[in-house]
């Protein structure tokens, strides 16, 4: 009797596992739902970036995370803050790191960029890393442009918390309104 090849066994196993796995879901966010789920929304300048590596006994070796330090203002409280937000992925150098399809683009996280970032404190992003996670990864970071009419936050399209371009002043009002709604 001919034995099945490992390729066929592997394919059959993947099909069986796939049939029982939980479907991945993309979270569609409105500004209201983002504010309800995030701990803060920071408007400010990216003043530092750092990629770290964690080798963890349970989660595995070579876990890479990027920290962004943002110096600015909380759109919820109006307080001046310096906050570090973190997302999975990043490169320490040309050879050490990992790509993450959900991470913000390299252009989005350049030093000096002025952004709006939504974050949520998590006790374990992976490798026992406790941090303020960038909520929804790339979906929680929005670039800004300075216009003659003031600062504008660039929308990212339908399903993102900020779907269309909006003046920073108007975004701040919306964030504070939804944050107050959450307190009630």
C-alpha positions in Angstrom: 0.0 0.0 0.0 1.4 3.4 -1.0 1.7 5.9 1.9 0.3 9.4 1.5 2.8 12.1 1.0 3.5 14.6 3.8 2.4 17.4 1.4 -1.1 15.8 1.1 -1.3 15.1 4.8 -0.3 18.7 5.6 -2.9 20.1 3.1 -5.6 17.9 4.6 -4.6 19.0 8.1 -4.8 22.6 7.2 -8.2 22.2 5.6 -9.5 20.4 8.7 -8.1 23.1 11.0 -9.4 25.9 8.7 -12.9 24.5 8.8 -13.0 24.8 12.6 -11.1 28.1 13.0 -12.7 31.4 14.0 -13.3 33.8 11.1 -11.0 36.9 11.3 -13.1 40.1 11.4 -12.1 43.6 10.5 -13.5 46.1 12.9 -15.3 49.0 11.3 -15.0 52.1 13.5 -16.8 55.4 13.8 -15.3 58.2 15.8 -17.8 57.4 18.5 -16.9 53.7 18.7 -13.1 54.6 18.6 -13.4 57.0 21.5 -15.5 54.5 23.5 -12.8 51.8 23.0 -9.6 53.9 23.3 -8.3 55.4 26.5 -7.0 58.6 24.8 -6.6 60.5 21.6 -3.3 62.4 21.4 -2.6 65.2 18.9 1.1 65.9 18.7 4.5 65.5 17.1 6.3 62.2 16.9 9.6 62.9 18.7 11.1 59.5 19.0 10.8 56.0 17.6 12.3 52.8 19.0 12.0 49.2 17.9 12.5 46.5 20.6 12.9 42.8 20.5 11.5 40.4 23.1 12.4 36.7 23.2 9.6 35.1 25.3 9.5 31.6 26.7 5.8 31.1 25.8 5.0 33.6 23.0 8.3 32.8 21.2 11.5 34.4 20.1 12.0 37.5 18.0 8.8 39.5 18.9 9.4 43.0 17.6 7.4 46.1 18.7 7.7 49.8 17.7 7.3 52.5 20.3 6.3 56.0 19.1 6.8 58.9 21.5 4.3 61.6 20.8 4.6 65.0 22.5 1.3 67.0 22.4 -2.1 67.3 23.8 -4.9 64.9 24.8 -7.9 65.6 22.7 -10.1 64.2 25.6 -8.7 66.2 28.5 -6.8 69.1 26.9 -3.8 68.3 29.0 -0.3 68.6 27.6 1.2 65.1 27.4 4.1 63.0 26.3 2.8 59.5 25.5 4.4 56.4 24.0 2.2 54.3 21.8 3.2 50.8 20.6 2.3 48.5 17.8 3.6 45.1 16.7 6.3 44.9 14.1 9.3 47.0 13.1 13.0 46.7 12.3 15.9 47.4 14.6 18.2 47.3 11.5 18.1 46.0 7.9 18.2 42.4 9.1 16.6 42.3 12.5 12.8 42.8 12.6 9.5 41.8 11.2 6.9 43.3 8.8 3.4 43.6 10.1 0.7 44.3 7.5 -1.4 46.1 10.1 1.4 48.5 11.2 1.4 52.1 10.1 3.5 52.9 7.0 7.1 54.2 7.4 5.9 57.6 6.0 3.2 57.7 8.8 5.7 57.3 11.6 8.5 59.6 10.5 10.1 61.7 13.2 8.6 65.2 13.2 5.2 64.1 11.8 2.3 65.7 13.5 -0.4 63.1 14.1 -3.5 62.1 16.0 -3.1 58.7 17.7 -5.7 56.7 19.6 -4.3 54.4 22.2 -5.5 51.7 24.7 -3.6 50.4 27.7 -3.0 46.7 27.4 -1.4 44.4 30.0 0.1 42.1 27.4 0.5 43.0 23.7 2.7 39.9 23.4 5.8 38.8 25.2 4.4 40.2 28.5 4.8 43.7 27.1 2.5 46.1 29.0 2.0 49.3 27.0 -0.3 51.9 25.5 -1.2 50.1 22.2 -2.0 52.0 19.1 -5.7 51.1 18.8 -6.5 49.3 15.6 -2.8 49.5 14.6 -2.5 51.6 11.5 -6.3 52.4 11.8 -5.5 54.4 15.0 -3.0 56.8 13.5 -3.9 59.8 11.4 -1.6 62.3 9.7 -2.3 66.0 9.7 -1.6 68.9 7.4 -1.4 72.6 8.2 -3.6 74.6 5.9 -4.5 78.3 5.7 -7.7 77.4 7.6 -5.8 75.6 10.4 -4.7 72.1 11.1 -6.6 69.3 9.2 -6.6 65.6 10.2 -6.5 63.4 7.1 -9.4 60.9 6.9 -8.7 57.3 5.9 -11.9 56.3 4.3 -15.1 54.5 5.3 -14.8 52.2 8.3 -12.0 54.2 9.9 -12.8 56.4 12.9 -12.0 59.5 10.9 -13.3 58.7 7.4 -12.9 62.2 5.8 -10.6 65.1 6.3 -11.7 67.2 9.3 -10.4 70.3 11.0 -8.5 69.5 14.2 -10.7 71.8 16.2 -13.9 70.0 15.0 -12.3 66.6 15.6 -11.4 67.7 19.2 -15.0 68.8 19.8 -16.3 65.4 18.6 -13.8 63.4 20.7 -14.7 65.4 23.8 -18.5 65.0 23.1 -18.1 61.2 22.7 -15.9 60.9 25.8 -18.4 62.7 27.9 -21.1 60.4 26.5 -19.0 57.5 27.8 -18.9 59.0 31.3 -22.7 59.1 31.6 
